[in-house]
Amino acid sequence: MHSDELIKSLSKSGTEDLSSSLQWINPIPDDAFALIEKIDMALNIVKFSHSRQAEEMGKKSSSNHLDSLIRLRAEIKSLIDNG
């Protein structure tokens, strides 16, 4: 499946999550499976960043980006599995 077809199939909240996650996954790969891999890499980066901030500041940082990426990955994975 191509990413552009997949993106057109996203729900409203999925589209919002994609929009807020673009800084982590641009450019969007053509292949949907490559997109999942790129989201996984972004998740690892954001998780690492959060753990470093918590370590340095002694408090938990906001997880808006992390939450958006997790929801986006779940929706895309569901569309791939059911499509």
KEKE-3310 file (N, C-alpha, C; in steps of 0.2 Angstrom, whole numbers, plus 5000, padded with zeros to 4 digits):
npx = (5004:5002:5009:5002:4989:4985:4986:4975:4965:4965:4957:4949:4955:4967:4972:4975:4984:4994:4997:5003:5014:5022:5035:5043:5043:5044:5053:5038:5038:5035:5031:5020:5024:5037:5034:5028:5040:5048:5040:5042:5055:5055:5047:5056:5066:5059:5055:5068:5072:5063:5066:5079:5077:5069:5078:5088:5080:5073:5060:5045:5042:5031:5021:5015:5019:5024:5012:5004:5012:5011:4997:4995:5003:4997:4984:4988:4994:4983:4975:4983:4984:4970:4967)
npy = (4994:5011:5026:5038:5034:5028:5039:5046:5038:5040:5044:5058:5062:5054:5061:5073:5069:5065:5077:5084:5077:5078:5084:5075:5064:5068:5068:5060:5043:5034:5021:5012:5003:5007:5020:5016:5011:5023:5030:5022:5024:5038:5037:5031:5041:5052:5046:5044:5057:5062:5054:5059:5072:5071:5065:5075:5086:5082:5079:5074:5076:5085:5074:5076:5075:5062:5054:5057:5051:5038:5035:5038:5028:5017:5018:5018:5006:4998:5001:4996:4982:4978:4982)
npz = (5000:4996:5004:5002:4999:5011:5020:5015:5020:5034:5050:5056:5068:5067:5056:5062:5071:5062:5056:5067:5069:5059:5059:5064:5055:5041:5026:5020:5017:5002:5003:5013:5023:5025:5031:5043:5049:5049:5058:5070:5072:5075:5086:5095:5096:5102:5114:5119:5120:5130:5141:5143:5146:5158:5166:5167:5172:5182:5181:5173:5156:5144:5135:5122:5108:5108:5112:5101:5090:5094:5093:5080:5074:5078:5072:5058:5057:5060:5048:5038:5042:5040:5027)
capx = (5000:5006:5007:4996:4982:4984:4984:4968:4960:4965:4952:4950:4960:4973:4975:4978:4991:4999:4999:5007:5020:5026:5042:5047:5042:5045:5048:5034:5040:5030:5028:5016:5028:5042:5031:5028:5047:5050:5036:5045:5062:5053:5045:5062:5069:5055:5056:5075:5072:5059:5070:5085:5074:5067:5084:5091:5076:5070:5052:5042:5041:5025:5021:5010:5022:5024:5005:5002:5015:5008:4990:4996:5006:4991:4979:4991:4995:4976:4973:4987:4981:4963:4967)
capy = (5000:5017:5030:5043:5030:5027:5045:5048:5034:5041:5047:5065:5062:5052:5066:5078:5066:5066:5084:5086:5072:5079:5086:5069:5059:5071:5067:5054:5038:5032:5014:5012:4999:5012:5025:5013:5011:5029:5032:5019:5028:5044:5036:5030:5047:5056:5042:5045:5064:5062:5051:5063:5078:5069:5064:5082:5091:5079:5079:5071:5082:5084:5069:5077:5072:5054:5052:5058:5046:5031:5035:5038:5022:5012:5019:5016:4998:4995:5001:4991:4975:4977:4984)
capz = (5000:4996:5010:5000:5000:5018:5023:5013:5024:5041:5053:5058:5074:5063:5052:5066:5074:5057:5056:5073:5069:5053:5060:5065:5049:5035:5021:5021:5012:4998:5005:5020:5028:5027:5035:5050:5051:5051:5064:5075:5073:5078:5093:5099:5097:5106:5120:5122:5122:5136:5147:5145:5150:5165:5170:5168:5175:5188:5181:5167:5151:5141:5130:5116:5102:5109:5111:5094:5086:5096:5090:5072:5072:5079:5066:5052:5057:5059:5041:5034:5043:5038:5021)
cpx = (5004:5004:5002:4989:4980:4982:4977:4963:4960:4959:4954:4956:4967:4976:4978:4984:4996:5002:5004:5013:5024:5033:5046:5047:5043:5052:5044:5036:5034:5027:5025:5021:5034:5040:5031:5035:5049:5046:5040:5052:5060:5051:5051:5066:5066:5056:5063:5075:5069:5063:5076:5082:5072:5073:5088:5087:5073:5062:5051:5040:5034:5026:5016:5013:5022:5017:5003:5005:5012:5001:4991:4998:5001:4986:4982:4992:4988:4974:4977:4985:4975:4962:4970)
cpy = (5006:5022:5036:5040:5030:5033:5047:5044:5035:5045:5054:5066:5059:5057:5072:5076:5066:5073:5086:5082:5073:5081:5080:5064:5062:5070:5060:5049:5036:5025:5015:5009:5004:5017:5022:5013:5018:5032:5028:5022:5034:5043:5035:5036:5051:5052:5044:5052:5065:5060:5056:5070:5077:5068:5071:5086:5088:5078:5076:5077:5080:5078:5070:5074:5064:5051:5052:5053:5039:5030:5034:5031:5016:5012:5016:5008:4995:4995:4996:4984:4973:4979:4979)
cpz = (5000:5002:5008:5001:5007:5021:5021:5018:5032:5043:5054:5063:5071:5059:5056:5069:5068:5056:5061:5073:5063:5054:5061:5059:5042:5032:5022:5015:5008:5000:5012:5025:5030:5031:5042:5053:5053:5057:5070:5077:5077:5085:5098:5101:5102:5113:5123:5124:5129:5142:5148:5149:5157:5169:5172:5172:5181:5187:5174:5162:5148:5135:5124:5110:5103:5109:5104:5089:5088:5093:5083:5070:5073:5074:5060:5051:5056:5052:5037:5035:5040:5031:5016)
residu = (MET:HIS:SER:ASP:GLU:LEU:ILE:LYS:SER:LEU:SER:LYS:SER:GLY:THR:GLU:ASP:LEU:SER:SER:SER:LEU:GLN:TRP:ILE:ASN:PRO:ILE:PRO:ASP:ASP:ALA:PHE:ALA:LEU:ILE:GLU:LYS:ILE:ASP:MET:ALA:LEU:ASN:ILE:VAL:LYS:PHE:SER:HIS:SER:ARG:GLN:ALA:GLU:GLU:MET:GLY:LYS:LYS:SER:SER:SER:ASN:HIS:LEU:ASP:SER:LEU:ILE:ARG:LEU:ARG:ALA:GLU:ILE:LYS:SER:LEU:ILE:ASP:ASN:GLY)
# end
